[in-house]
Amino acid sequence: MNIINKKINILSKKYKKFLIAYSGGIDSTTLLYSLKQNNNIKNKNIRAIHINHNLSKLSKNIEKNCINICKKWKINLIIKNIYIKKKNNIQNKFRKKRYKICIKNLINKEILLTAHHKNDQCETILLSIKRGSGLDGLSGIKKKLKIKKKIIIRPFLNIKKKIIIKYAKKNNLNWINDKSNKNIKFDRNFIRIKILPLIYKKWPFFLNCITRTSLICLKQKKLLEYFIKKKFKKILLYNNSLNIKKISKKKKQQWILILRKWIKINKKKMLSFKNINLLFNNLITKIKKIYFQLIFKEFIIYKYKNLIFLKNKNKYKNKTIIWKNINKKIKLPNNIGYLSINGNNKKNKIRKPYKNEIIYIKFNYKGTIYLNKKIKIKKIWQKYKIYPWERKNKPIIFYNKKPIICPNFFITKYGKIKNNNFIIIKLTK
């Protein structure tokens, strides 16, 4: 049995429904055809998805070819379009968007198949070396991957490109070669067209060796994760914060592994080698500092006492709002929620404003408030264990210049009820 048919036969024994990422090129056409030919797979359980990048006039011709082939083979085809204006790192941006669309279109019990092969793996690892990647990058493309409980499998990953070409020609398959794949301004294309032919000529065994390297790196990565797992569990808290109390220079490499794992479980983009060292060095030098923050491109890492937290980077609007009509609910900025006076929480029961009082809603207030005695608001937040970066989103209602209430937390001396004229504030999402 041909190695391609053998791989698909193994796949068909475990899975029944398939969505194929179909570019119209030789690799994905071969994958689609080999599934269609398998006796264990029903045609109705095969779907294809074509993502049109709209990079040139040829894009529409490729799309039409995909439609014609799927119509001929009686396979349901989904067409999606993507447009990216920015030219920097365009191939990586297209890849991310493609996967996002493909995963979104998966139905129940369906798996996503891509036609990545051994030569693709080689290109990926060389790109990782060029970027200065660690074990993650040198492990290359994974044969099986889970993203949001959705499964992605690459059945051709251990198959050489020349075998795919031989199979496609033998079965008289039709495909279109995308001209953009010949543009050597893209790093991957440059490696494929200019570098690898010379390497294969000099070292014919190179493809197998680099594949072996990726497997070794993957095993080493798993081994490191196994050793770090117990340590990591002890310092990871319920709210995904990390206890860094015992961080030390002597255990730098161990801590760097822990920090990388922590960032990964928070489902954020991995930090570069330079930035992960920057994070570690800051934690060491500022370990005694109660609070500080490190701002990265896509997120912020906060340190508070012995804990570190990773939060999304949001544009915060620090503005004062006038609540003109308290009988109508008011929307708060930064997706905090809504304020209204139809609540039933007696903790939020305050006096009604007088006619000459304007109702203000303020954020990030840093002054003093009057409870039983004057107290800095910072002490209140510490009492309720509200972290510094969360305090700016706590709305405080003022009558003129006097702070009255922070819903669900405190009522000041000036907000206490003197008669039956009261309102109950409600804060909802």
HELIX and SHEET records of a PDB file:
HELIX    1   1 ILE A    3  LYS A   14  1                                  12    
HELIX    2   2 ILE A   26  GLN A   37  1                                  12    
HELIX    3   3 ASN A   43  ASN A   45  5                                   3    
HELIX    4   4 LEU A   58  LYS A   72  1                                  15    
HELIX    5   5 ILE A   90  LYS A  104  1                                  15    
HELIX    6   6 LYS A  118  ARG A  131  1                                  14    
HELIX    7   7 LEU A  135  LEU A  138  1                                   4    
HELIX    8   8 LYS A  161  LYS A  170  1                                  10    
HELIX    9   9 LYS A  179  LYS A  182  5                                   4    
HELIX   10  10 ASP A  187  PHE A  190  1                                   4    
HELIX   11  11 ILE A  191  ILE A  195  3                                   5    
HELIX   12  12 LEU A  196  LYS A  202  1                                   7    
HELIX   13  13 PHE A  206  ILE A  235  1                                  30    
HELIX   14  14 LYS A  249  LYS A  251  5                                   3    
HELIX   15  15 LYS A  252  ILE A  265  1                                  14    
HELIX   16  16 PHE A  273  THR A  285  1                                  13    
HELIX   17  17 LYS A  346  ASN A  348  5                                   3    
HELIX   18  18 ILE A  377  LYS A  383  1                                   7    
HELIX   19  19 PRO A  388  ARG A  391  1                                   4    
HELIX   20  20 LYS A  413  GLY A  415  5                                   3    
SHEET    1   A 6 ASN A  76  ASN A  81  0                                        
SHEET    2   A 6 ILE A  46  ASN A  52  1                                        
SHEET    3   A 6 LYS A  17  ALA A  21  1                                        
SHEET    4   A 6 GLU A 110  LEU A 113  1                                        
SHEET    5   A 6 LYS A 150  ILE A 153  1                                        
SHEET    6   A 6 LYS A 144  ILE A 147 -1                                        
SHEET    1   B 4 LEU A 242  ASN A 243  0                                        
SHEET    2   B 4 LEU A 307  ASN A 312 -1                                        
SHEET    3   B 4 PHE A 299  TYR A 304 -1                                        
SHEET    4   B 4 TYR A 291  ILE A 295 -1                                        
SHEET    1   C 5 ILE A 321  ILE A 322  0                                        
SHEET    2   C 5 ILE A 359  LYS A 362 -1                                        
SHEET    3   C 5 ILE A 396  TYR A 399 -1                                        
SHEET    4   C 5 LYS A 402  CYS A 406 -1                                        
SHEET    5   C 5 PHE A 410  ILE A 411 -1                                        
SHEET    1   D 3 ILE A 330  LYS A 331  0                                        
SHEET    2   D 3 TYR A 338  SER A 340 -1                                        
SHEET    3   D 3 LYS A 426  THR A 428 -1                                        
SHEET    1   E 2 LYS A 349  ARG A 351  0                                        
SHEET    2   E 2 PHE A 422  ILE A 424 -1                                        
SHEET    1   F 2 THR A 368  TYR A 370  0                                        
SHEET    2   F 2 LYS A 374  LYS A 376 -1                                        
END                                                                             
